[in-house]
Amino acid sequence: MFSYGVKEYKKWARGLKDAGYATDPKYPEKLIKIIEDYQLHEFDKIKEKDFKYPKIDKKIDKNPEEIKDKTVLYEVQKGDTLYSISKRFMISIEDLKNRNGLKDYTISIGQKLIIK
């Protein structure tokens, strides 16, 4: 259906609208603006072999009581979403919402979220 290169985000944005996947007539422009505002196209330059995956500590804590005392907070920055924060700290979105008493996906810059 599409024969665009993986780095041709403008063509993909327009192609998605043309194929009927976007009902908003301004979808391509909105998507392209988000990609450019947050410089998401820069991720196209990363080669998978150069990408550093976060290290996962697989050791089991034998004293779970200590975990309760070690609260880890994260301050929401511009451009953060619950999804991006959940991926950064390897926690599910639902756990993040539950730990912070969030009813929806709305967060604010400067808000402190309980991660652990």
Phi and psi restraints in degrees (range 20) as a CNS / XPLOR table:
assign (resid 1 and name C) (resid 2 and name N)
       (resid 2 and name CA) (resid 2 and name C) 1.0 -105.4 20.0 2
assign (resid 2 and name N) (resid 2 and name CA)
       (resid 2 and name C) (resid 3 and name N) 1.0 143.7 20.0 2
assign (resid 2 and name C) (resid 3 and name N)
       (resid 3 and name CA) (resid 3 and name C) 1.0 -128.8 20.0 2
assign (resid 3 and name N) (resid 3 and name CA)
       (resid 3 and name C) (resid 4 and name N) 1.0 32.3 20.0 2
assign (resid 3 and name C) (resid 4 and name N)
       (resid 4 and name CA) (resid 4 and name C) 1.0 -83.6 20.0 2
assign (resid 4 and name N) (resid 4 and name CA)
       (resid 4 and name C) (resid 5 and name N) 1.0 151.6 20.0 2
assign (resid 4 and name C) (resid 5 and name N)
       (resid 5 and name CA) (resid 5 and name C) 1.0 -69.6 20.0 2
assign (resid 5 and name N) (resid 5 and name CA)
       (resid 5 and name C) (resid 6 and name N) 1.0 158.8 20.0 2
assign (resid 5 and name C) (resid 6 and name N)
       (resid 6 and name CA) (resid 6 and name C) 1.0 -66.5 20.0 2
assign (resid 6 and name N) (resid 6 and name CA)
       (resid 6 and name C) (resid 7 and name N) 1.0 -18.0 20.0 2
assign (resid 6 and name C) (resid 7 and name N)
       (resid 7 and name CA) (resid 7 and name C) 1.0 -99.5 20.0 2
assign (resid 7 and name N) (resid 7 and name CA)
       (resid 7 and name C) (resid 8 and name N) 1.0 3.5 20.0 2
assign (resid 7 and name C) (resid 8 and name N)
       (resid 8 and name CA) (resid 8 and name C) 1.0 -94.6 20.0 2
assign (resid 8 and name N) (resid 8 and name CA)
       (resid 8 and name C) (resid 9 and name N) 1.0 66.9 20.0 2
assign (resid 8 and name C) (resid 9 and name N)
       (resid 9 and name CA) (resid 9 and name C) 1.0 -63.9 20.0 2
assign (resid 9 and name N) (resid 9 and name CA)
       (resid 9 and name C) (resid 10 and name N) 1.0 -31.5 20.0 2
assign (resid 9 and name C) (resid 10 and name N)
       (resid 10 and name CA) (resid 10 and name C) 1.0 -67.5 20.0 2
assign (resid 10 and name N) (resid 10 and name CA)
       (resid 10 and name C) (resid 11 and name N) 1.0 -42.7 20.0 2
assign (resid 10 and name C) (resid 11 and name N)
       (resid 11 and name CA) (resid 11 and name C) 1.0 -65.9 20.0 2
assign (resid 11 and name N) (resid 11 and name CA)
       (resid 11 and name C) (resid 12 and name N) 1.0 -39.9 20.0 2
assign (resid 11 and name C) (resid 12 and name N)
       (resid 12 and name CA) (resid 12 and name C) 1.0 -62.8 20.0 2
assign (resid 12 and name N) (resid 12 and name CA)
       (resid 12 and name C) (resid 13 and name N) 1.0 -43.5 20.0 2
assign (resid 12 and name C) (resid 13 and name N)
       (resid 13 and name CA) (resid 13 and name C) 1.0 -60.3 20.0 2
assign (resid 13 and name N) (resid 13 and name CA)
       (resid 13 and name C) (resid 14 and name N) 1.0 -45.7 20.0 2
assign (resid 13 and name C) (resid 14 and name N)
       (resid 14 and name CA) (resid 14 and name C) 1.0 -69.6 20.0 2
assign (resid 14 and name N) (resid 14 and name CA)
       (resid 14 and name C) (resid 15 and name N) 1.0 -37.8 20.0 2
assign (resid 14 and name C) (resid 15 and name N)
       (resid 15 and name CA) (resid 15 and name C) 1.0 -64.3 20.0 2
assign (resid 15 and name N) (resid 15 and name CA)
       (resid 15 and name C) (resid 16 and name N) 1.0 -37.5 20.0 2
assign (resid 15 and name C) (resid 16 and name N)
       (resid 16 and name CA) (resid 16 and name C) 1.0 -63.3 20.0 2
assign (resid 16 and name N) (resid 16 and name CA)
       (resid 16 and name C) (resid 17 and name N) 1.0 -40.0 20.0 2
assign (resid 16 and name C) (resid 17 and name N)
       (resid 17 and name CA) (resid 17 and name C) 1.0 -67.0 20.0 2
assign (resid 17 and name N) (resid 17 and name CA)
       (resid 17 and name C) (resid 18 and name N) 1.0 -47.6 20.0 2
assign (resid 17 and name C) (resid 18 and name N)
       (resid 18 and name CA) (resid 18 and name C) 1.0 -60.3 20.0 2
assign (resid 18 and name N) (resid 18 and name CA)
       (resid 18 and name C) (resid 19 and name N) 1.0 -31.4 20.0 2
assign (resid 18 and name C) (resid 19 and name N)
       (resid 19 and name CA) (resid 19 and name C) 1.0 -82.1 20.0 2
assign (resid 19 and name N) (resid 19 and name CA)
       (resid 19 and name C) (resid 20 and name N) 1.0 -5.2 20.0 2
assign (resid 19 and name C) (resid 20 and name N)
       (resid 20 and name CA) (resid 20 and name C) 1.0 92.8 20.0 2
assign (resid 20 and name N) (resid 20 and name CA)
       (resid 20 and name C) (resid 21 and name N) 1.0 8.1 20.0 2
assign (resid 20 and name C) (resid 21 and name N)
       (resid 21 and name CA) (resid 21 and name C) 1.0 -79.4 20.0 2
assign (resid 21 and name N) (resid 21 and name CA)
       (resid 21 and name C) (resid 22 and name N) 1.0 -17.1 20.0 2
assign (resid 21 and name C) (resid 22 and name N)
       (resid 22 and name CA) (resid 22 and name C) 1.0 -120.2 20.0 2
assign (resid 22 and name N) (resid 22 and name CA)
       (resid 22 and name C) (resid 23 and name N) 1.0 127.8 20.0 2
assign (resid 22 and name C) (resid 23 and name N)
       (resid 23 and name CA) (resid 23 and name C) 1.0 -92.8 20.0 2
assign (resid 23 and name N) (resid 23 and name CA)
       (resid 23 and name C) (resid 24 and name N) 1.0 -19.4 20.0 2
assign (resid 23 and name C) (resid 24 and name N)
       (resid 24 and name CA) (resid 24 and name C) 1.0 -78.4 20.0 2
assign (resid 24 and name N) (resid 24 and name CA)
       (resid 24 and name C) (resid 25 and name N) 1.0 122.3 20.0 2
assign (resid 24 and name C) (resid 25 and name N)
       (resid 25 and name CA) (resid 25 and name C) 1.0 -61.8 20.0 2
assign (resid 25 and name N) (resid 25 and name CA)
       (resid 25 and name C) (resid 26 and name N) 1.0 -21.4 20.0 2
assign (resid 25 and name C) (resid 26 and name N)
       (resid 26 and name CA) (resid 26 and name C) 1.0 -98.3 20.0 2
assign (resid 26 and name N) (resid 26 and name CA)
       (resid 26 and name C) (resid 27 and name N) 1.0 10.3 20.0 2
assign (resid 26 and name C) (resid 27 and name N)
       (resid 27 and name CA) (resid 27 and name C) 1.0 -51.2 20.0 2
assign (resid 27 and name N) (resid 27 and name CA)
       (resid 27 and name C) (resid 28 and name N) 1.0 -51.8 20.0 2
assign (resid 27 and name C) (resid 28 and name N)
       (resid 28 and name CA) (resid 28 and name C) 1.0 -57.8 20.0 2
assign (resid 28 and name N) (resid 28 and name CA)
       (resid 28 and name C) (resid 29 and name N) 1.0 -44.6 20.0 2
assign (resid 28 and name C) (resid 29 and name N)
       (resid 29 and name CA) (resid 29 and name C) 1.0 -64.9 20.0 2
assign (resid 29 and name N) (resid 29 and name CA)
       (resid 29 and name C) (resid 30 and name N) 1.0 -40.8 20.0 2
assign (resid 29 and name C) (resid 30 and name N)
       (resid 30 and name CA) (resid 30 and name C) 1.0 -64.2 20.0 2
assign (resid 30 and name N) (resid 30 and name CA)
       (resid 30 and name C) (resid 31 and name N) 1.0 -45.7 20.0 2
assign (resid 30 and name C) (resid 31 and name N)
       (resid 31 and name CA) (resid 31 and name C) 1.0 -64.0 20.0 2
assign (resid 31 and name N) (resid 31 and name CA)
       (resid 31 and name C) (resid 32 and name N) 1.0 -44.9 20.0 2
assign (resid 31 and name C) (resid 32 and name N)
       (resid 32 and name CA) (resid 32 and name C) 1.0 -62.1 20.0 2
assign (resid 32 and name N) (resid 32 and name CA)
       (resid 32 and name C) (resid 33 and name N) 1.0 -40.2 20.0 2
assign (resid 32 and name C) (resid 33 and name N)
       (resid 33 and name CA) (resid 33 and name C) 1.0 -62.6 20.0 2
assign (resid 33 and name N) (resid 33 and name CA)
       (resid 33 and name C) (resid 34 and name N) 1.0 -42.9 20.0 2
assign (resid 33 and name C) (resid 34 and name N)
       (resid 34 and name CA) (resid 34 and name C) 1.0 -62.8 20.0 2
assign (resid 34 and name N) (resid 34 and name CA)
       (resid 34 and name C) (resid 35 and name N) 1.0 -45.8 20.0 2
assign (resid 34 and name C) (resid 35 and name N)
       (resid 35 and name CA) (resid 35 and name C) 1.0 -59.2 20.0 2
assign (resid 35 and name N) (resid 35 and name CA)
       (resid 35 and name C) (resid 36 and name N) 1.0 -43.3 20.0 2
assign (resid 35 and name C) (resid 36 and name N)
       (resid 36 and name CA) (resid 36 and name C) 1.0 -77.4 20.0 2
assign (resid 36 and name N) (resid 36 and name CA)
       (resid 36 and name C) (resid 37 and name N) 1.0 -39.1 20.0 2
assign (resid 36 and name C) (resid 37 and name N)
       (resid 37 and name CA) (resid 37 and name C) 1.0 -60.2 20.0 2
assign (resid 37 and name N) (resid 37 and name CA)
       (resid 37 and name C) (resid 38 and name N) 1.0 -40.5 20.0 2
assign (resid 37 and name C) (resid 38 and name N)
       (resid 38 and name CA) (resid 38 and name C) 1.0 -98.9 20.0 2
assign (resid 38 and name N) (resid 38 and name CA)
       (resid 38 and name C) (resid 39 and name N) 1.0 8.4 20.0 2
assign (resid 38 and name C) (resid 39 and name N)
       (resid 39 and name CA) (resid 39 and name C) 1.0 51.8 20.0 2
assign (resid 39 and name N) (resid 39 and name CA)
       (resid 39 and name C) (resid 40 and name N) 1.0 39.5 20.0 2
assign (resid 39 and name C) (resid 40 and name N)
       (resid 40 and name CA) (resid 40 and name C) 1.0 -67.2 20.0 2
assign (resid 40 and name N) (resid 40 and name CA)
       (resid 40 and name C) (resid 41 and name N) 1.0 -23.4 20.0 2
assign (resid 40 and name C) (resid 41 and name N)
       (resid 41 and name CA) (resid 41 and name C) 1.0 -64.3 20.0 2
assign (resid 41 and name N) (resid 41 and name CA)
       (resid 41 and name C) (resid 42 and name N) 1.0 -18.5 20.0 2
assign (resid 41 and name C) (resid 42 and name N)
       (resid 42 and name CA) (resid 42 and name C) 1.0 -64.6 20.0 2
assign (resid 42 and name N) (resid 42 and name CA)
       (resid 42 and name C) (resid 43 and name N) 1.0 -26.3 20.0 2
assign (resid 42 and name C) (resid 43 and name N)
       (resid 43 and name CA) (resid 43 and name C) 1.0 -66.8 20.0 2
assign (resid 43 and name N) (resid 43 and name CA)
       (resid 43 and name C) (resid 44 and name N) 1.0 -20.6 20.0 2
assign (resid 43 and name C) (resid 44 and name N)
       (resid 44 and name CA) (resid 44 and name C) 1.0 -65.4 20.0 2
assign (resid 44 and name N) (resid 44 and name CA)
       (resid 44 and name C) (resid 45 and name N) 1.0 -21.4 20.0 2
assign (resid 44 and name C) (resid 45 and name N)
       (resid 45 and name CA) (resid 45 and name C) 1.0 -84.4 20.0 2
assign (resid 45 and name N) (resid 45 and name CA)
       (resid 45 and name C) (resid 46 and name N) 1.0 -13.5 20.0 2
assign (resid 45 and name C) (resid 46 and name N)
       (resid 46 and name CA) (resid 46 and name C) 1.0 -80.0 20.0 2
assign (resid 46 and name N) (resid 46 and name CA)
       (resid 46 and name C) (resid 47 and name N) 1.0 128.2 20.0 2
assign (resid 46 and name C) (resid 47 and name N)
       (resid 47 and name CA) (resid 47 and name C) 1.0 -88.0 20.0 2
assign (resid 47 and name N) (resid 47 and name CA)
       (resid 47 and name C) (resid 48 and name N) 1.0 140.4 20.0 2
assign (resid 47 and name C) (resid 48 and name N)
       (resid 48 and name CA) (resid 48 and name C) 1.0 -56.3 20.0 2
assign (resid 48 and name N) (resid 48 and name CA)
       (resid 48 and name C) (resid 49 and name N) 1.0 -35.5 20.0 2
assign (resid 48 and name C) (resid 49 and name N)
       (resid 49 and name CA) (resid 49 and name C) 1.0 -67.2 20.0 2
assign (resid 49 and name N) (resid 49 and name CA)
       (resid 49 and name C) (resid 50 and name N) 1.0 -20.8 20.0 2
assign (resid 49 and name C) (resid 50 and name N)
       (resid 50 and name CA) (resid 50 and name C) 1.0 -92.4 20.0 2
assign (resid 50 and name N) (resid 50 and name CA)
       (resid 50 and name C) (resid 51 and name N) 1.0 -10.7 20.0 2
assign (resid 50 and name C) (resid 51 and name N)
       (resid 51 and name CA) (resid 51 and name C) 1.0 -74.8 20.0 2
assign (resid 51 and name N) (resid 51 and name CA)
       (resid 51 and name C) (resid 52 and name N) 1.0 132.3 20.0 2
assign (resid 51 and name C) (resid 52 and name N)
       (resid 52 and name CA) (resid 52 and name C) 1.0 -99.8 20.0 2
assign (resid 52 and name N) (resid 52 and name CA)
       (resid 52 and name C) (resid 53 and name N) 1.0 111.9 20.0 2
assign (resid 52 and name C) (resid 53 and name N)
       (resid 53 and name CA) (resid 53 and name C) 1.0 -78.1 20.0 2
assign (resid 53 and name N) (resid 53 and name CA)
       (resid 53 and name C) (resid 54 and name N) 1.0 145.4 20.0 2
assign (resid 53 and name C) (resid 54 and name N)
       (resid 54 and name CA) (resid 54 and name C) 1.0 -64.0 20.0 2
assign (resid 54 and name N) (resid 54 and name CA)
       (resid 54 and name C) (resid 55 and name N) 1.0 142.4 20.0 2
assign (resid 54 and name C) (resid 55 and name N)
       (resid 55 and name CA) (resid 55 and name C) 1.0 -75.8 20.0 2
assign (resid 55 and name N) (resid 55 and name CA)
       (resid 55 and name C) (resid 56 and name N) 1.0 132.8 20.0 2
assign (resid 55 and name C) (resid 56 and name N)
       (resid 56 and name CA) (resid 56 and name C) 1.0 -106.3 20.0 2
assign (resid 56 and name N) (resid 56 and name CA)
       (resid 56 and name C) (resid 57 and name N) 1.0 123.2 20.0 2
assign (resid 56 and name C) (resid 57 and name N)
       (resid 57 and name CA) (resid 57 and name C) 1.0 -85.1 20.0 2
assign (resid 57 and name N) (resid 57 and name CA)
       (resid 57 and name C) (resid 58 and name N) 1.0 112.8 20.0 2
assign (resid 57 and name C) (resid 58 and name N)
       (resid 58 and name CA) (resid 58 and name C) 1.0 -92.9 20.0 2
assign (resid 58 and name N) (resid 58 and name CA)
       (resid 58 and name C) (resid 59 and name N) 1.0 0.8 20.0 2
assign (resid 58 and name C) (resid 59 and name N)
       (resid 59 and name CA) (resid 59 and name C) 1.0 -72.6 20.0 2
assign (resid 59 and name N) (resid 59 and name CA)
       (resid 59 and name C) (resid 60 and name N) 1.0 144.1 20.0 2
assign (resid 59 and name C) (resid 60 and name N)
       (resid 60 and name CA) (resid 60 and name C) 1.0 -94.1 20.0 2
assign (resid 60 and name N) (resid 60 and name CA)
       (resid 60 and name C) (resid 61 and name N) 1.0 129.5 20.0 2
assign (resid 60 and name C) (resid 61 and name N)
       (resid 61 and name CA) (resid 61 and name C) 1.0 -75.7 20.0 2
assign (resid 61 and name N) (resid 61 and name CA)
       (resid 61 and name C) (resid 62 and name N) 1.0 121.5 20.0 2
assign (resid 61 and name C) (resid 62 and name N)
       (resid 62 and name CA) (resid 62 and name C) 1.0 -82.1 20.0 2
assign (resid 62 and name N) (resid 62 and name CA)
       (resid 62 and name C) (resid 63 and name N) 1.0 -8.0 20.0 2
assign (resid 62 and name C) (resid 63 and name N)
       (resid 63 and name CA) (resid 63 and name C) 1.0 -125.8 20.0 2
assign (resid 63 and name N) (resid 63 and name CA)
       (resid 63 and name C) (resid 64 and name N) 1.0 83.3 20.0 2
assign (resid 63 and name C) (resid 64 and name N)
       (resid 64 and name CA) (resid 64 and name C) 1.0 -62.6 20.0 2
assign (resid 64 and name N) (resid 64 and name CA)
       (resid 64 and name C) (resid 65 and name N) 1.0 -18.5 20.0 2
assign (resid 64 and name C) (resid 65 and name N)
       (resid 65 and name CA) (resid 65 and name C) 1.0 -64.0 20.0 2
assign (resid 65 and name N) (resid 65 and name CA)
       (resid 65 and name C) (resid 66 and name N) 1.0 -33.2 20.0 2
assign (resid 65 and name C) (resid 66 and name N)
       (resid 66 and name CA) (resid 66 and name C) 1.0 -63.9 20.0 2
assign (resid 66 and name N) (resid 66 and name CA)
       (resid 66 and name C) (resid 67 and name N) 1.0 -31.7 20.0 2
assign (resid 66 and name C) (resid 67 and name N)
       (resid 67 and name CA) (resid 67 and name C) 1.0 -61.4 20.0 2
assign (resid 67 and name N) (resid 67 and name CA)
       (resid 67 and name C) (resid 68 and name N) 1.0 -37.8 20.0 2
assign (resid 67 and name C) (resid 68 and name N)
       (resid 68 and name CA) (resid 68 and name C) 1.0 -62.1 20.0 2
assign (resid 68 and name N) (resid 68 and name CA)
       (resid 68 and name C) (resid 69 and name N) 1.0 -31.5 20.0 2
assign (resid 68 and name C) (resid 69 and name N)
       (resid 69 and name CA) (resid 69 and name C) 1.0 -81.2 20.0 2
assign (resid 69 and name N) (resid 69 and name CA)
       (resid 69 and name C) (resid 70 and name N) 1.0 -18.0 20.0 2
assign (resid 69 and name C) (resid 70 and name N)
       (resid 70 and name CA) (resid 70 and name C) 1.0 -100.1 20.0 2
assign (resid 70 and name N) (resid 70 and name CA)
       (resid 70 and name C) (resid 71 and name N) 1.0 80.0 20.0 2
assign (resid 70 and name C) (resid 71 and name N)
       (resid 71 and name CA) (resid 71 and name C) 1.0 -82.1 20.0 2
assign (resid 71 and name N) (resid 71 and name CA)
       (resid 71 and name C) (resid 72 and name N) 1.0 130.6 20.0 2
assign (resid 71 and name C) (resid 72 and name N)
       (resid 72 and name CA) (resid 72 and name C) 1.0 -110.2 20.0 2
assign (resid 72 and name N) (resid 72 and name CA)
       (resid 72 and name C) (resid 73 and name N) 1.0 123.9 20.0 2
assign (resid 72 and name C) (resid 73 and name N)
       (resid 73 and name CA) (resid 73 and name C) 1.0 -109.4 20.0 2
assign (resid 73 and name N) (resid 73 and name CA)
       (resid 73 and name C) (resid 74 and name N) 1.0 150.1 20.0 2
assign (resid 73 and name C) (resid 74 and name N)
       (resid 74 and name CA) (resid 74 and name C) 1.0 -129.6 20.0 2
assign (resid 74 and name N) (resid 74 and name CA)
       (resid 74 and name C) (resid 75 and name N) 1.0 132.5 20.0 2
assign (resid 74 and name C) (resid 75 and name N)
       (resid 75 and name CA) (resid 75 and name C) 1.0 -93.5 20.0 2
assign (resid 75 and name N) (resid 75 and name CA)
       (resid 75 and name C) (resid 76 and name N) 1.0 124.3 20.0 2
assign (resid 75 and name C) (resid 76 and name N)
       (resid 76 and name CA) (resid 76 and name C) 1.0 -64.1 20.0 2
assign (resid 76 and name N) (resid 76 and name CA)
       (resid 76 and name C) (resid 77 and name N) 1.0 130.9 20.0 2
assign (resid 76 and name C) (resid 77 and name N)
       (resid 77 and name CA) (resid 77 and name C) 1.0 -108.5 20.0 2
assign (resid 77 and name N) (resid 77 and name CA)
       (resid 77 and name C) (resid 78 and name N) 1.0 164.1 20.0 2
assign (resid 77 and name C) (resid 78 and name N)
       (resid 78 and name CA) (resid 78 and name C) 1.0 -57.2 20.0 2
assign (resid 78 and name N) (resid 78 and name CA)
       (resid 78 and name C) (resid 79 and name N) 1.0 131.6 20.0 2
assign (resid 78 and name C) (resid 79 and name N)
       (resid 79 and name CA) (resid 79 and name C) 1.0 92.8 20.0 2
assign (resid 79 and name N) (resid 79 and name CA)
       (resid 79 and name C) (resid 80 and name N) 1.0 -11.1 20.0 2
assign (resid 79 and name C) (resid 80 and name N)
       (resid 80 and name CA) (resid 80 and name C) 1.0 -70.5 20.0 2
assign (resid 80 and name N) (resid 80 and name CA)
       (resid 80 and name C) (resid 81 and name N) 1.0 146.6 20.0 2
assign (resid 80 and name C) (resid 81 and name N)
       (resid 81 and name CA) (resid 81 and name C) 1.0 -131.4 20.0 2
assign (resid 81 and name N) (resid 81 and name CA)
       (resid 81 and name C) (resid 82 and name N) 1.0 164.3 20.0 2
assign (resid 81 and name C) (resid 82 and name N)
       (resid 82 and name CA) (resid 82 and name C) 1.0 -59.2 20.0 2
assign (resid 82 and name N) (resid 82 and name CA)
       (resid 82 and name C) (resid 83 and name N) 1.0 -36.4 20.0 2
assign (resid 82 and name C) (resid 83 and name N)
       (resid 83 and name CA) (resid 83 and name C) 1.0 -62.2 20.0 2
assign (resid 83 and name N) (resid 83 and name CA)
       (resid 83 and name C) (resid 84 and name N) 1.0 -49.7 20.0 2
assign (resid 83 and name C) (resid 84 and name N)
       (resid 84 and name CA) (resid 84 and name C) 1.0 -64.8 20.0 2
assign (resid 84 and name N) (resid 84 and name CA)
       (resid 84 and name C) (resid 85 and name N) 1.0 -38.1 20.0 2
assign (resid 84 and name C) (resid 85 and name N)
       (resid 85 and name CA) (resid 85 and name C) 1.0 -67.2 20.0 2
assign (resid 85 and name N) (resid 85 and name CA)
       (resid 85 and name C) (resid 86 and name N) 1.0 -41.6 20.0 2
assign (resid 85 and name C) (resid 86 and name N)
       (resid 86 and name CA) (resid 86 and name C) 1.0 -62.7 20.0 2
assign (resid 86 and name N) (resid 86 and name CA)
       (resid 86 and name C) (resid 87 and name N) 1.0 -38.9 20.0 2
assign (resid 86 and name C) (resid 87 and name N)
       (resid 87 and name CA) (resid 87 and name C) 1.0 -70.1 20.0 2
assign (resid 87 and name N) (resid 87 and name CA)
       (resid 87 and name C) (resid 88 and name N) 1.0 -40.9 20.0 2
assign (resid 87 and name C) (resid 88 and name N)
       (resid 88 and name CA) (resid 88 and name C) 1.0 -60.4 20.0 2
assign (resid 88 and name N) (resid 88 and name CA)
       (resid 88 and name C) (resid 89 and name N) 1.0 -39.4 20.0 2
assign (resid 88 and name C) (resid 89 and name N)
       (resid 89 and name CA) (resid 89 and name C) 1.0 -105.9 20.0 2
assign (resid 89 and name N) (resid 89 and name CA)
       (resid 89 and name C) (resid 90 and name N) 1.0 9.1 20.0 2
assign (resid 89 and name C) (resid 90 and name N)
       (resid 90 and name CA) (resid 90 and name C) 1.0 51.9 20.0 2
assign (resid 90 and name N) (resid 90 and name CA)
       (resid 90 and name C) (resid 91 and name N) 1.0 55.1 20.0 2
assign (resid 90 and name C) (resid 91 and name N)
       (resid 91 and name CA) (resid 91 and name C) 1.0 -134.6 20.0 2
assign (resid 91 and name N) (resid 91 and name CA)
       (resid 91 and name C) (resid 92 and name N) 1.0 148.0 20.0 2
assign (resid 91 and name C) (resid 92 and name N)
       (resid 92 and name CA) (resid 92 and name C) 1.0 -73.3 20.0 2
assign (resid 92 and name N) (resid 92 and name CA)
       (resid 92 and name C) (resid 93 and name N) 1.0 154.4 20.0 2
assign (resid 92 and name C) (resid 93 and name N)
       (resid 93 and name CA) (resid 93 and name C) 1.0 -60.5 20.0 2
assign (resid 93 and name N) (resid 93 and name CA)
       (resid 93 and name C) (resid 94 and name N) 1.0 -40.9 20.0 2
assign (resid 93 and name C) (resid 94 and name N)
       (resid 94 and name CA) (resid 94 and name C) 1.0 -63.7 20.0 2
assign (resid 94 and name N) (resid 94 and name CA)
       (resid 94 and name C) (resid 95 and name N) 1.0 -41.0 20.0 2
assign (resid 94 and name C) (resid 95 and name N)
       (resid 95 and name CA) (resid 95 and name C) 1.0 -62.7 20.0 2
assign (resid 95 and name N) (resid 95 and name CA)
       (resid 95 and name C) (resid 96 and name N) 1.0 -42.3 20.0 2
assign (resid 95 and name C) (resid 96 and name N)
       (resid 96 and name CA) (resid 96 and name C) 1.0 -61.2 20.0 2
assign (resid 96 and name N) (resid 96 and name CA)
       (resid 96 and name C) (resid 97 and name N) 1.0 -44.8 20.0 2
assign (resid 96 and name C) (resid 97 and name N)
       (resid 97 and name CA) (resid 97 and name C) 1.0 -63.3 20.0 2
assign (resid 97 and name N) (resid 97 and name CA)
       (resid 97 and name C) (resid 98 and name N) 1.0 -45.3 20.0 2
assign (resid 97 and name C) (resid 98 and name N)
       (resid 98 and name CA) (resid 98 and name C) 1.0 -63.7 20.0 2
assign (resid 98 and name N) (resid 98 and name CA)
       (resid 98 and name C) (resid 99 and name N) 1.0 -44.2 20.0 2
assign (resid 98 and name C) (resid 99 and name N)
       (resid 99 and name CA) (resid 99 and name C) 1.0 -63.7 20.0 2
assign (resid 99 and name N) (resid 99 and name CA)
       (resid 99 and name C) (resid 100 and name N) 1.0 -24.6 20.0 2
assign (resid 99 and name C) (resid 100 and name N)
       (resid 100 and name CA) (resid 100 and name C) 1.0 -111.8 20.0 2
assign (resid 100 and name N) (resid 100 and name CA)
       (resid 100 and name C) (resid 101 and name N) 1.0 7.1 20.0 2
assign (resid 100 and name C) (resid 101 and name N)
       (resid 101 and name CA) (resid 101 and name C) 1.0 62.0 20.0 2
assign (resid 101 and name N) (resid 101 and name CA)
       (resid 101 and name C) (resid 102 and name N) 1.0 33.6 20.0 2
assign (resid 101 and name C) (resid 102 and name N)
       (resid 102 and name CA) (resid 102 and name C) 1.0 -85.7 20.0 2
assign (resid 102 and name N) (resid 102 and name CA)
       (resid 102 and name C) (resid 103 and name N) 1.0 133.1 20.0 2
assign (resid 102 and name C) (resid 103 and name N)
       (resid 103 and name CA) (resid 103 and name C) 1.0 -89.2 20.0 2
assign (resid 103 and name N) (resid 103 and name CA)
       (resid 103 and name C) (resid 104 and name N) 1.0 -25.4 20.0 2
assign (resid 103 and name C) (resid 104 and name N)
       (resid 104 and name CA) (resid 104 and name C) 1.0 -138.9 20.0 2
assign (resid 104 and name N) (resid 104 and name CA)
       (resid 104 and name C) (resid 105 and name N) 1.0 -160.4 20.0 2
assign (resid 104 and name C) (resid 105 and name N)
       (resid 105 and name CA) (resid 105 and name C) 1.0 -97.7 20.0 2
assign (resid 105 and name N) (resid 105 and name CA)
       (resid 105 and name C) (resid 106 and name N) 1.0 12.7 20.0 2
assign (resid 105 and name C) (resid 106 and name N)
       (resid 106 and name CA) (resid 106 and name C) 1.0 -81.9 20.0 2
assign (resid 106 and name N) (resid 106 and name CA)
       (resid 106 and name C) (resid 107 and name N) 1.0 126.0 20.0 2
assign (resid 106 and name C) (resid 107 and name N)
       (resid 107 and name CA) (resid 107 and name C) 1.0 -133.3 20.0 2
assign (resid 107 and name N) (resid 107 and name CA)
       (resid 107 and name C) (resid 108 and name N) 1.0 161.6 20.0 2
assign (resid 107 and name C) (resid 108 and name N)
       (resid 108 and name CA) (resid 108 and name C) 1.0 -126.7 20.0 2
assign (resid 108 and name N) (resid 108 and name CA)
       (resid 108 and name C) (resid 109 and name N) 1.0 148.1 20.0 2
assign (resid 108 and name C) (resid 109 and name N)
       (resid 109 and name CA) (resid 109 and name C) 1.0 -58.0 20.0 2
assign (resid 109 and name N) (resid 109 and name CA)
       (resid 109 and name C) (resid 110 and name N) 1.0 133.0 20.0 2
assign (resid 109 and name C) (resid 110 and name N)
       (resid 110 and name CA) (resid 110 and name C) 1.0 91.3 20.0 2
assign (resid 110 and name N) (resid 110 and name CA)
       (resid 110 and name C) (resid 111 and name N) 1.0 -14.5 20.0 2
assign (resid 110 and name C) (resid 111 and name N)
       (resid 111 and name CA) (resid 111 and name C) 1.0 -66.4 20.0 2
assign (resid 111 and name N) (resid 111 and name CA)
       (resid 111 and name C) (resid 112 and name N) 1.0 139.0 20.0 2
assign (resid 111 and name C) (resid 112 and name N)
       (resid 112 and name CA) (resid 112 and name C) 1.0 -98.9 20.0 2
assign (resid 112 and name N) (resid 112 and name CA)
       (resid 112 and name C) (resid 113 and name N) 1.0 125.1 20.0 2
assign (resid 112 and name C) (resid 113 and name N)
       (resid 113 and name CA) (resid 113 and name C) 1.0 -111.0 20.0 2
assign (resid 113 and name N) (resid 113 and name CA)
       (resid 113 and name C) (resid 114 and name N) 1.0 140.1 20.0 2
assign (resid 113 and name C) (resid 114 and name N)
       (resid 114 and name CA) (resid 114 and name C) 1.0 -79.8 20.0 2
assign (resid 114 and name N) (resid 114 and name CA)
       (resid 114 and name C) (resid 115 and name N) 1.0 120.0 20.0 2
assign (resid 114 and name C) (resid 115 and name N)
       (resid 115 and name CA) (resid 115 and name C) 1.0 -96.0 20.0 2
assign (resid 115 and name N) (resid 115 and name CA)
       (resid 115 and name C) (resid 116 and name N) 1.0 -42.5 20.0 2
